[in-house]
Amino acid sequence: QVRLVESGGGLVQAGGSLRLSCAASGSILSIDVMGWYRQAPGDQRELVATITGGGQTDYADSVKDRFTISRDNAKNTVYLQMNSLKPEDTDVYYCYRRVVRLGVAYVYWGQGTQVTVSS
């Protein structure tokens, strides 16, 4: 079992910055993929950014050059630095971790943290 605890959401004005953190505990390995998704009410959850255990990153086009994902394997924590925030970035942000054990993939989610960007 894996537990993910997010922090760092809040209210910010357009153009501002926030940093989200997600600490993992439980049956985890540094090779696990971690990332962030976001979801507005009534919408599908969409990918924001992912990072592999080796540090390879991938971003949604809408956040490239504004958001940066990173991880500290010693702390079992993934971060999302969000700069130049826009009102359309307002969503609930969910941390996720994809683990593969004995050939079976499992995905775990955090509880979500609200990010609100005012215009």
C-alpha positions as CSV (number, residue, x, y, z in Angstrom):
1,Q,0.0,0.0,0.0
2,V,1.1,3.6,-0.8
3,R,0.0,6.7,0.9
4,L,0.3,10.2,-0.7
5,V,-0.1,13.4,1.2
6,E,-0.2,16.7,-0.7
7,S,0.4,20.2,0.5
8,G,0.9,23.7,-0.9
9,G,-2.3,24.6,-2.6
10,G,-4.1,27.9,-2.1
11,L,-5.2,31.2,-3.5
12,V,-2.9,33.3,-5.7
13,Q,-3.3,36.1,-8.1
14,A,-2.7,35.7,-11.8
15,G,1.0,35.8,-12.5
16,G,1.9,34.5,-9.1
17,S,3.6,31.2,-8.1
18,L,2.8,28.2,-5.9
19,R,4.7,25.1,-5.1
20,L,2.9,21.8,-4.4
21,S,4.5,19.0,-2.5
22,C,3.5,15.3,-2.3
23,A,5.1,13.0,0.3
24,A,4.8,9.3,-0.3
25,S,5.0,6.5,2.3
26,G,4.5,2.8,2.3
27,S,5.7,0.3,-0.3
28,I,7.6,2.6,-2.5
29,L,10.7,2.4,-4.7
30,S,12.7,5.2,-6.2
31,I,12.0,3.9,-9.7
32,D,8.3,4.6,-9.4
33,V,6.8,7.2,-11.7
34,M,5.2,10.2,-9.9
35,G,3.2,13.0,-11.2
36,W,0.4,15.5,-11.0
37,Y,-3.0,15.6,-12.5
38,R,-5.7,18.2,-12.2
39,Q,-9.4,18.2,-12.4
40,A,-12.2,20.7,-12.4
41,P,-15.7,19.8,-11.3
42,G,-17.5,17.9,-14.1
43,D,-14.3,17.5,-16.1
44,Q,-12.0,14.6,-16.6
45,R,-8.8,14.4,-14.7
46,E,-6.0,15.6,-17.0
47,L,-2.2,15.1,-16.9
48,V,-0.1,18.1,-15.7
49,A,3.4,16.6,-15.4
50,T,5.2,13.3,-14.7
51,I,8.7,12.4,-13.6
52,T,10.3,9.0,-13.7
53,G,12.7,7.6,-11.1
54,G,15.6,8.6,-13.3
55,G,14.3,12.2,-13.6
56,Q,12.8,12.2,-17.1
57,T,9.9,14.6,-17.2
58,D,6.9,15.2,-19.4
59,Y,4.4,18.1,-19.3
60,A,1.1,19.0,-20.7
61,D,1.4,21.6,-23.5
62,S,-0.6,24.1,-21.4
63,V,1.9,24.2,-18.6
64,K,5.2,23.8,-20.4
65,D,7.7,26.6,-19.6
66,R,5.6,27.6,-16.6
67,F,5.5,24.5,-14.4
68,T,8.5,22.4,-13.2
69,I,8.2,19.0,-11.7
70,S,11.0,17.6,-9.6
71,R,11.5,14.8,-7.0
72,D,13.7,14.1,-4.0
73,N,13.9,10.3,-3.7
74,A,15.6,10.6,-0.3
75,K,12.5,12.3,1.0
76,N,10.1,10.3,-1.2
77,T,8.6,13.6,-2.3
78,V,7.6,15.1,-5.6
79,Y,7.2,18.8,-6.2
80,L,5.4,20.9,-8.7
81,Q,6.7,24.5,-9.0
82,M,4.0,26.6,-10.7
83,N,4.9,30.0,-12.1
84,S,3.1,32.5,-14.1
85,L,-0.2,31.1,-13.0
86,K,-3.3,31.8,-15.0
87,P,-7.0,31.7,-13.9
88,E,-7.4,28.6,-16.1
89,D,-5.0,26.8,-13.9
90,T,-7.6,26.8,-11.2
91,D,-8.3,23.2,-10.3
92,V,-7.9,20.5,-7.8
93,Y,-4.4,19.0,-8.2
94,Y,-3.8,15.4,-7.5
95,C,-0.5,13.7,-6.9
96,Y,-0.2,10.2,-8.2
97,R,2.3,7.4,-8.1
98,R,2.5,4.5,-10.4
99,V,4.2,1.4,-9.0
100,V,5.0,-1.9,-10.7
101,R,5.5,-4.9,-8.5
102,L,6.0,-8.4,-9.9
103,G,4.8,-7.2,-13.3
104,V,1.5,-5.7,-12.0
105,A,1.0,-1.9,-12.2
106,Y,-0.8,0.0,-9.4
107,V,-1.7,3.7,-9.3
108,Y,-2.2,5.5,-6.1
109,W,-3.7,9.0,-5.7
110,G,-3.4,11.7,-3.1
111,Q,-6.5,13.4,-1.6
112,G,-6.1,16.5,-3.8
113,T,-5.2,20.1,-3.1
114,Q,-7.1,23.1,-4.4
115,V,-5.3,25.7,-6.4
116,T,-7.3,28.9,-7.2
117,V,-5.9,31.6,-9.4
118,S,-7.7,35.0,-9.3
119,S,-7.7,37.4,-12.2
